[in-house]
Amino acid sequence: MPRALGTFLKLRENEKLTRYHYYLQLPDQLMDVVERDPSAPQAERIAELAHSFAHDVLRLAVLASRCLWYEALTPDMSRSGDLPAVSTDLESYFLFLKAACDVLAELAVELAFESRMRGQAPSGSFHDLTNWVRDNPARIDSRFHFLAAELDWFNELHGIRTNLAHRGYDTLVYTNRVVLSFGIGPFGRIETRILREKRGQPQGESHKITLTPLLPFIKRLTRAMLSVSDQLAVAVAAYRGLGAASQSHAICGVYVPALHALDSYEPPVESPTLKIVAKCLRKCEDYVTASAFAFPDGHWWQFLVGLMGHFGSIPVYLSQFEEDSAGAVVDWKIIFVANGQRLGIVALDQVNTDKTSLENSRHSLEQFGANNQLAKAILVSRSVNDPSGVSLTVLPLVFSDQPADAAFKAFELLTK
């Protein structure tokens, strides 16, 4: 489990990054500067901006988790009521993404100029700063000239945010029951044009709205923003002679896995599996619970989805993940009902095959079966530290690091 619900923190000695961490080079580098000399004149301002940028990325993680969650639920016809919430979350995503860009502008001005020069460049707007750098390249170190590049992704974001915040545009979200799409338009103007059309009056511009796949769009913009932050980190290090970042600071929290999921997102293809996933998410009830089971693309989530496909039903019981300090799963219990029988699984990342560990595992399985009136219970593991030492007559065991293979073998062992 994560160390924190959601914050920017300094890693403990020997703490490893997990899926609950997300590393950001720029704020890490800035906090290195602050920790070296917290009494320096710029220390508080640099720390403030480092935390502000990390805060915005954390908010993006929360909003991304909701968009991922809603899309995975969209095959369920009863979830149409989610669409207004998706619209609100998407608009919030654009606002926080633009805010993160504006913090990058403040950081650039703070760190690319000496104190007597900082008032020359606009610091509160990424849009204004990039225009200023284009017009005044000789007034800023050449290492920051990348800010003058024409950034199509930012122009898109800036236009969307301006339209939503200042020009009366609204967001329309649509689902084909596989993916979410969105469009943005001035719906007040559109309604007026439709009224004119109905009365045979000239309607002016077309009132059609173009729909864009939602998650690929925010994935592209988010990647682009983070790429600029990394470029800024490199430029600041070279300009200030900072050296390599310590990699000892990261954001951490229960929604952070959504950033990894967004980064690896690929649009789903229509299949019966999508409805199975939606059913399982309803069983989990919320993103944080589903994420603890490695939703949407982790090993154990894929294993669970595979099992549900074989059983043709959702589990009647899912325990919480129990993890060790390194994030390895040491106990996860699942119960299905098939043909009137209760069938149980104890899942873990690794089975130890020494005599004591095997005996403990056997006893745990027996106790699990007795406490839950199970007709059969088995162990499922991603690996065994000594496969040659395992006897299936001692322990009903499936081990495979391929989730689909593990799900098939577990189903066969439970039902044969």
N, C-alpha and C positions, 0 to 999 in steps of 0.2 A: 504494500500500500504506500501511497505517497507520504512524504514528510509533512506536507502542508495541504490545505484545501485549495490554495491558489495564491502564490506570492513569488517574488524574485528573491532568491536567497544565495548565501554562500555555502558551497558544498562542504560537508565534513571531511575530515581526513579519511582517505580510502573510500569515500562514497562514490558509487558508480552511477552513471546516468542510466535511467530506466525509461520506460515509455511514459512515465509520469513527469519526466524532465524534458525541457526543450532548451537547447543551448543557443544563445544569441551572442555573437562575438562582440558586437559594439558595446552593450552595457557591461559585459564581462571586462572588457578592456578599460572602460571608464572607471569601474569600481576598483580595478587594480591601481589606477592613478590615485584615487581617493585614499585607498588604504595605505599607500606608500607615504602620503603626507596629508592627513586629514585637516591640518591647520593651514594649508595653502589657501590663498584668496579665492580660487575658483572651486574649491573642494565641494562645498555645499551645493553650489549650482550644478556642478557636473553630476553629483550623486542624485540630485533632484531629477535631472533630465534622464539619467540612466534608468531610474525607477519608473519615470513617467512612460518611457518607451516600452519597458517590460510590462507595465500595467496595461497599456493598450493592446499588446500582443496577447496577454492573458484574456482580455475581454473578447478578442477575436476567437480564442480557443473556445470560450463558452458559446458564442454565437455559431461557430462552425459545428460544434457538437449538436446543437439543436437542428441545424439544417441537415446534417448527416442522419440524425435520428428520424426527422420527419420524412425524408426521402425513403428511408428503409421501411417506414410504416405505410407509405402511400399505396402499395398493392391492396391494403385493407380498405374496402369500400366505405367502411364506417368512419374513416379518418378524414373525410372531406373538410370537416370543421377545423383541421389544422392549418388550412391555407392562409387565413388572415394572420395567424401567428407567424407563419413563415415570412409573410410580407413584412411584418414588423421587425422580425429578426434580421432580415436581409437589409432593410433600410438602416438598421443600427450597425450592421456590419460595415456598410459603406462609410458611415460617419466615423466609426472607430478606426477604419483603415486610413481615411483621410487625416484623422487626428495623429496617427502614428507618423505619417509623412510630414506633418507640420512639426512634430517633435524632432524629426531628423533635420529639418531646416534650422531649428533652434540650436541643435547640437553642432551643426556645421558652422554656423556663425560664431558660436562660443569657442570653437576649437580651431577654426581656420584663420582667425584674425588675432592679432595682439589687442590688448584691452583698449588702446587709444583708437583703434580702427573699427571696433565692432558696430558702432552706430551707423556705418556707411551702408551696410547691406540689410535688407529686410529679413527679420528673424522669425516672424510669426506665421509665415505661410510658405510652404514648399513651392507652390505655384509662383509666388512673387520672387522667391530666391532663385529659382531656375531661370526665370526671365532676366533677373539682374545679372546673373553670371554670364548669360549669353551676351548681354549688352556691355559688360565690364570685365572681360576676361583678364585684362592686365592688372586688375585690382585685387585678385585672389590668386593664391599659389596654384601653379599648374596642376598639382596633384588633385585639386578639387574641380578641375574642368569637366570631369565626367557629369557633373550636375547640369551642364549646359546642353547635354545631349537631348534630342527630341524624344521624349518618353511617351509613346502612344498609350501605354497602359495607364499612366498617370493622367493624361488628357481625358481618357474615358472616365476614370474615377472622379476627377475634378468636375467634369460635366454632369455626371450623375448626381454627385453630392450637391452641386449648385442648384440643379433642377429640383431636387427633393426638398432642399432647405429653404429655397428662396423664390421658386417660380411655380409653385402650386402643382408639381408633378406628384403622382402616386405610383405605387408598385402593384402590378398585377402578377399573381403567381398561378401557374397552371400545372396540372399533373396529367400524364397519360397512364398513370398507375404503374409506371416503371421509374421515371425520373421526374424531377421538378424543373420547370422552366419559368422564366420571368420576363416581364416587359415593363418599361417605364413610360408614362405618358401624361399629358395634361388633361385629365379626365373631365374637368369642368369645360374646357374648350371643346373636347370631343363630344360631350353631351349636347353642346350648343350646335355643333355642326350636324349632328344627327337630327336635331329638331328642324334645322333648315332643310335638310334633305327630305324629311317627311312632308314638308310644306312646299316642296318644289322650288325652294330658293337655292341660290348658289351656296355651296357648303365650304368653299375654299380648299384648304389642304386636306389630304387624306386623313381619315381618323383611324387607320389601321395601326396596330402595335406589333412590332416584331418581337417574337419570343426567342430567348437565348437560354440554353441549358445552364442551370443555376450553379451547381457545384463546380463544373469546369471553369466557369467564369471567375468565381471568387478564388479558386485555386491559382489561376494564372495571375491575378492581380496581387494576391498575397505573396506568391513566390517572387514577383517582380519587386515588391516593396522590401522584402527581406534581402534580396540581392543588392539593392541600393544601400541598405544598412551595412552589409558586409563590405561593399566598396568604400563606404565612408570610414569604416573601421580601419581598413588598409591605408587609406589616405591620411587619417589622423595619426596612425602609428608612424608612418614615414615622415610626416611633417613635424611631429613632436618628438621623434626619436624614442618611441615607447618600447620597442621590442615586441616579442610575441605575447599574446594574451595568455593569462594563467590557466584558462579553462576551469576556473574554480567558482564561477557564478552561473546560475541558470534559473529559469522560471520552473516552478514545480506546482502541481495541483491535480485535482481529480478530473478536470476538464482538459488538461494538457494533451492527453492521448489524441484528442480530436485534431490537433495540429499535424501530428504524424499521419493520421488517417486522411486528412485533407490533402496532404502532400503526395500520398500514394493513391489517391482516389482515381478510379477509372469508372466510367458510366456503366451501370449494370445492363445486362441483356435480359429481355423478358424470358422468364422460365418459372416453373412451379416452385423452385427454390425461393424465389422472392416472397411468396406468400408464407412459406415456412418461416423465413426470417422475421417477417412481420408478426406472426403468431408468437414467436419466441420473445420478440421485443415487448409485446404486450404482457407476456409473463414476467419479464424483468421490471416493467412498469416505468423505468426512467433510464436516461443515458448513463448516469454514474454506475448504476447496477450492471447494465449491459457492458459497459466499458471494463468493469472489473472482471468480466468473463472474456475480455479481449475483443469485444465488438469494435470495428466491423470485419477485421481481416486477420486477427490473431489465430494461433494454432487451435486453442481450445474452443474458441467461438466456431471456427469452421468444423471442428469435430462435433460440436453440439448440433449444428445445422445438419451435418451429415447423418447423425443419429436420428434426428427428427424425420428426415427423409425416409430412412429405412423403417422406422416404426409407424410413420404416417400420423404422428401425433406429437404434441408437446409434452415435456416431462411434467409429472405431477409434483415434483420437488426438485429444487436447486438450492444447495447450500451456498454460503459465501465461500469465495476463494480463501484458502489459508496459504500465505506465502512466507518464505524465510526472508532474512535480511537482504539477500541478494535478489529478491523478486521472483525466486523459483516457486512454483506451485507445489505445496507439500500435501494438500488435502482439498479435494473438491468432490462433493457427493451429488449424485444425480439418480432420480428414480423415475422409471417409466412403468406404465401398465400396458401389458399386451396379453390378449387372450385370457383376461381375468387374473393374470399373475403380476405381482409387483417385482420388478427387476431393477437391481441397483448397480451403480458404478462408483468406484472410488478412483478419481483421476489424480495424477501427480506427475511432475516433470521427470523424476528419476526414481527407479527402484534400486535399492542396495541389496546385494545378494549374499551378504554375510549371514550366518545362521541366525543371529539375534534379530537382525532387521527383517528377515523373512518370517520369523516366528511372530514378530510384532505385527507385521502386515497381515498375516493369516488371522491373528486374533482380532485385529481391527475390522477385517471383513466379516468375520463371524458375528461380532458385536453389532455391526451395522445391519446385518441381515436380521438378527434377532430383534433388535429394537424397532425395526420398521416392517416386520412380517414379510420379508422378501423371499420369493421362491428361489432366487439366485442372485449372487453378488460377485462382481469381478473387479480386478484392478486393471487400469489402463494407464500406461506410462509412455512418455516420449522416448525414454532411453533406459537401458539397464547397464549398470556399470560392469557387469560380467555376464553377458548373455549365456555363456556356456554353463554357468552355475545355477541356472533357473530350471526347476522342474515343474511343469504344469500340473503334475499330480499333487504337488505340495501347494501350489498357488495358482488359481485361475487368472491368468495374466495375458494381456495384450500389450505389446510394445511396438510403437512405430512413430517416427517423426513426421509422417505424412498423415494429415488429419482425415482425409477421405479414406485411406487404407485402414487407419485405426478405427474409424466409425464402422466400416463394413465388418472388420474382424470382431469388434465388440458385439455388434448386433448378432453375428453368427454364433458367437460363444454363448450369449445370453439366451438365444431362442432355439438352439438345436437340441 
